[in-house]
């Protein structure tokens, strides 16, 4: 007979029965009994009520005492008739410190100081009541007073165990045999009408369903969406940034960055071997860039070096999205000028040494505004608006140097969580040596700023190591558990 049917048969002649009693009667594990009860309870054949009870059990140390005697009794028996030095007995007997203290308080032993101090018996015989009490509890006999029970608990000889069980009674559909209920309504049942004579298992609407397998947004994508929304709300247009490979001309020369600059070295930049060079350039613009680098122009003396076309032709993985900004501004200069506001959020590549805060591949967030009469005050005002929407309300600016902006500023924000000022971006006003060769009007200025996407994401999600955010060591559980949006603004 199945276990659940045996339970029903046992309950037939009784009003109520405890699952612990069933486990003892059927010689089965209690958890197995509970599982069988749950299956018949779903059919409303039985009703179960949770029951809690407590009992006292011996600990591992308590079982050792029940077998070999209490610590004080063991110590008493280890003392010879002629006595023993206290230091010797403390070394030779396990748990001697507790045993000595208890034996002294019970008056079983004393220290004879008539000569050399010796520990001796004070009584001829003892009764080990602790061992007797523990043996009684081991047999299921508990006649201890509360004080004794608590004392043994403090000595870690006894522990209180909470036992959870169920009290069973007959349900509305009680029977001694179980009729199999249908779980699925099939098309054949509907066509033949047999479903009318069948009994179906009731739905358990409280049961958890199988969690659906689905994708999860990476924290970088969430913060990227937030940045993009801020730019669009401020009236910016997104630049096309799907061209990862750039020529050195657009990545460096068009930005008035000299060809001897350390950033153009292979130690800092990934150069492409195939195709190694580009040849398609707007030649009139290239000549103006060459002139302003080598001999100057537009009120500038330039860098005074021999500008080489072969250096400008080298292909590389772009080191910043400002190369895209240069293309967009050059395109704007070829049409009737109107105010332009551009932004981009995309990957850039630098030959960095990998550590907790640097990767060779990361994202750059860039904003660019071109208009007549713009200056440093406009840049600071725009930055204040932009970063306040990100949750950074305390900003500081520090003078800096960039080859293509003057003046230039590093942006610092006070991070409330870290309690200190952190650098969050760079900014500046594009130099005339960069803008005028493009053909932009002389009274047009361009303000710009940029920051990484990874650093603010790490701050927002409490990550200290960038490799916990990007790469093969990322904890996918972190990606899955983080909320789909942030409501802390």
N, C-alpha and C positions, 0 to 999 in steps of 0.2 A: 504494500500500500504506500502511496506517496506520502511525504511528510505532512503536507497541508491537509490531506484527508485524515491522517492519523490525529492531527490536532482537532479537527472537527468531530471525530468520533469520540475523543477524550472529553470534549466540551459538551457532548450531547447529554450526559447525565449529570451535569453540574451547572450551577448558575454562573460562576466566575472561576477563572484559573489564571495564575501568574505565569508569564513566559519562563521565569527562572525554574518554576516547578516542572514545566514541560521539558526544559533542557535536562533536568535531573532524571525525570521519568524515562525519557527517550534516549538518554545518554548521548546527546548531541550538543554541539557548540551553541551557546545562547544566540550568537549572531545569525546562525543558520535558522534557528527557530523564528527569530524576528523577521527574516526574509520571507519565510513561508507564510507568516501571519499577514504581512503586507500584501501578498498576492491574493489571499482570500478576503482581506478587508476591502480591496478594490472592487470585489464583487458584492460588497455589502452583506457578506455571510457572517462576519464577526464585527464587533466594535471593540476598539482598543483604547485604553486610557493609560497615559504615561504614569509610571510610579517611580519614585525615588526612595531609596533606602540607604542607610549607612551601616558599616560594620568596621570593627577594628581588626587589623591584621599585623602580623609581625613583619618588621623590616628585615633586611639581610642581616644586619647586626643583631636584631632581636632573635632571629633563628639560631645564630651562633651562640648567643647567651642561653637560649633554651636547651641547646645541646651540651654545652661545656660549662655552663655556670656564669653567674654575673661577674663583672670585672672585679668587684670587691671580694667575692668568694674565691676567685682564681688567685688573687694576690694573697689572701689569707693562707690558702693552702700551699703557696710557694715559700712561705716563711718557715725555716726549720725551728726546732725546739730551742736551740741555743741562741736563736736570733740571727739577724743579718744586717749589714750596713744598708742604710736607706738608698745610697747611690747604686749599690749592687742590685737591689730588688727593683729599682726603677728601670734598670737596663735589661733585666732578664724577663720581665713580665709585660705582655702586650696591654695597652691601655692602662698602664700603671698609674698615671697621674689621676685619672678618674677613680680607679680602684682604691688607691691609697686614701684619697679624700673621703670616699664613702665609708671605707672600713674604719677610719679614724672617727668619723661622726657617729657610727653605729657602736663604737666602743669595742671593736673586735681586736684592735691592735693598739700598741703604745710604743713610745720611744724611750728606751731605758738609758738614762744618762748617768748611771752610777759609775760607769767606766767609760770605755769608748762607746759613743752613741750607737745603739742597736735597735732595730725594729723587732718587737717580740709579740707573741700572742697575749692578749689580755683575758680571753675566755678560752676554755678548753675545747668547745665545739660551737658550731654555728649552724643556723638553718638558712638556706639560700631561698628566701621568699620570692625574690625577683624571678629566679629560674622557675619556681613552682607556678607563679602567676602566669608567666609566658607560656608554659606548657599547657595550662588550662585553656588559655585563649586559643592556642593552636588546635585544641580538641573541640573548640566551639563553645566553651564554658566561659562566660564573662560575668564574674562577680566583683569586679574591681570598683572601688569608689572613684568618683570623679577626680579627686586629688591624685590618687595613685596613677590613674590613666593619663592625666596630664603630665605627671612626673616622668612616666615612661616615654611619653611622646617627646618631651624635651630632651630626653637622653637618646632619642632616635631609635628606640626599641620597638615602638608601636607607631602605626600610621592609620589614619581614618580613610576608609575607602567608600566612595559614593557609587552605589549600584543603581543603574537605570534599567528598568524593565517595563513590561506592559501588562495590564490587567485585562483579560479577554472576557467578553460576554457575547451572547448570541445576537446576530444582526437581523434586519428585516427579511433577508433572503437566506436565512440559515438552513443548511441541509448537510447531511453527512457525506454526500457525494458531490463532486464538482462537474457541472456540465460545461463543456467548452463553449465559450461565447465567440461569435464572429467579430473579427477586428476590421474587416474591409468590406465595403459595399461594392460588389462587382457588377459589370454590365450584364452578366448572365442572370444574376439575382433579379435585376430590374426587368429584363426581358421575360423571364419565366414567372415573375411574381413571387418567387420563393422567399424573398426577403420578409414577407408578411408573417411567415411562420418561424422565422429565426430570431434568436436573441443576440443582441449586439453588446459588446463590451462598452461601457460608458466612457466618454471622453474625459480625460484628466486635463482640464484647462489650466491647472496650476503647474503642470510639468513644464520644465524648460525644454525648448526646442533645440534642434541641432544648430549651433551658431554658423551662419553662412560664411563661406570663405570669400574674402574680399580684399581689395588693395587698401593701402593706407598712405596718406600723404606724408612725405618726409618733412621734418621741421624746416629744412631749407626752402621747400616749395611753399610752405605756409607763410613764412616771413617774406619770401619773394612776392607772393600775391598781395601781402599787406603793403609792401613798398610800392608795388605797381599801382595799387589803388590810390595811394597818396599822391603819386605823380599825376595820375589821370584827373583826380579831383582838383589839382592845382593848375590844370589846363595844359599839361605837357603832352607831346606826341612821342610815341615810342619809335626809336631808331631801329632799322634792320641790322641785327648783329649776328647773323648766321654765317659770317665769313671768318673762320678762325685763323686762316693763313693770310698774312698781310705782307706787303713789301716793306723793306726798311724805310722807303721813302714816306709812305703814309704813317707808319708807326713811329718814326723818329724825325726825319728831315722836315716834313710838313709842319711839325710841332716845334721847329726851331731848336731841335736838340742836336748838338754838334756830333760829327762822326767819330770824334775821339772820346765820347762820353763812355764811362765804365759800363753803363747799362747795355751798351751795344756789344759788349764782349761775350764770348761763348760761355763764360762762367755765370752769366746772369740771364741769358736769353737762349731759347731753343731755336736754332736755325734749321731750316728744311733743306734736305738734300735733293729731293726730287718732287717738283721742279725747284732748282736751286735759285733761279733768278726770275724776275718779272721784267717785261719790256714795254708793256702798255701803260703809258703815262700821258697826261695832258702836257705836252712839251713846253708850251708857252709858260704854264704855271711852274713847271720844273725848272725852267731857266731863271725865273724870278726867285725861286727858293734857293737855287745855286748862288745867285748874286748876293742875296741878303746874308747867306752863310759866309761866303768867301771875302766879299769886299764891303758888305753893308748896304744900307739903303733905308728909305723911309725914316730918316733921322737917326739911324743906328749905324755903328761902325762894324757890326757883324762880329764873326769870330776870327777873321783874318787867317784862314788856312785854305789849302787847296782842296776844294770839294770834289769828291770822286763819284762818278755815276755808278761804277761797279759796286760801291758800298750801298748806295741807295736801292740798287736792284735786288739785293739779297732778300730771299723769302724767309719768313720766320713765323712762329706761333705768336700771335699778338700778345704783347705784354700789358696792354691796357685797352679799354674800349674807347679811349680818347682818339685813337686812330679812326674810329667810325665817326666821331664828332667832327674831325677834320674833313672827312669826305662830305658830311652833311652841310657843313658851313661853306665848303667850296661850291657845292651845288646851289646853296642859297645865294651866293655871290653872283652867279650867272643869270639870275632872274631879277626882276624888280624887287628891291629889298622890302621886306615886311618883318615885323617882330617874330622871332622864332623861339620856341621852347621845346627842347628835346630831352629825352631820358633813355637810358638803356640799363638792363640788368642781365649780364651774361658772363661767360667764362673767359678768363685770361690765363696766361701761362708764363711762369718765371722759373728759372733754374735755381730754386731755393733749396737749402738744406732742410730736410724734413725734421720738424720737432713738434712740440705740443701746440704751437700757435702758427706754424707755417706749413703750407703745402705747395707743391709745384703747380697745382691747378686749383684755381679758386674763382669766385664770382666777384665782379666789380659792379657797384651801383653808381651811376653817373647822371648828373643833371647839368644841362647847358641852357643858358638864356642869352640870346643875341638881340640887342635893341640899341637905339640911339641914346647916348648920354648916360649909360649905366656906369656905376662906380662901386667903390668898396662898401658904401652904406647900403646900396641895393643888395649886394651879396650877403651882408650880415643880416639884413631884414629877411631875405628869402630863406637863409639857413635857419633862422629862428623859427620861422613858420613851418619849415619842413621837419626839423627835428622835434618840435613840440608835438607834432602829430605822431611821432614815434614814441613819445613818452619821455623825451629828454628836455627838461624845462630849464636846466642850469647849464649854460654854455660859456666856454672861454675860448679865446682865439690867440694863437701864438704865431708871430712872424716866422716864415719858412722860405725856402728856396725851391723853385721848380724852373726848369729850362724854358717852359712855355707860358708861365704866368708871372705877372708882376703888377701889384703886390701879390704875395702868396701867404696863405694862413693854414696852420694845422688847427683842427677843431677838437676841443676837449669837452666832455660832458661829465657831470657829477653823477656817479652811479650810487643810488641810495642803498642798494643791497650790499655792495662792496665797501661803501663808505669812503670812496676816493674818486679822484678825477682820472678819467681814462681817455685816451686818444681814440676818436671814432671816425675821423676822416681828414681829407685835405681839400683845399679850395684855393681859388685865386681869380684874377682878371687876366684873360689871354693877352699876350704881348702884341704890340703892333707888328713886330717882325713876323709873327705867325699869321695875323689876319689880313694885313694890307696886300701881301703877295697874292692872296686868294681873289682880290678884286672887291672886297667889301668896302663900303664908303668909310671915309676917315673918321666920321663922327659916330660910327657903330662900335660899340664895345661888347665883349662877350664875358659873362661871368660863369663859372663852372665849379662843381664840387664832386667829390667821389669818396666812396667808402667801400669796404668789403661787405659781403652779405653774410659771411661766416661768423665774424666777430659779434655783431648784434644778435645773431641766432644763438650763439653759445651763451651770451649773457641772459637772454630771455628764457633759455631752457636749463640754465644752471650747469653747463658743461665746462670743465676746465681744460680738456684736451681735445684739440680739433679732430684727432683720430677717432674720438667717440662719436663724432658727427658725420664724418665722411671717410669711406674706405672699408677694407675688409673686416675691421674689428668692431664695426658698429653693432650695437645690441638691437636686434630687430624688435625685441619686446618694447624697447624704449620708443621706437617709431610707432608701434601699434597702440601703446597705452596713452600717449600724449593726446590731448583733446584736438578735435578737428579745427577749433578756432580758440583764440585767446580772448578772455573777457576781463582782463586785468587793467584795461586802459581807463 
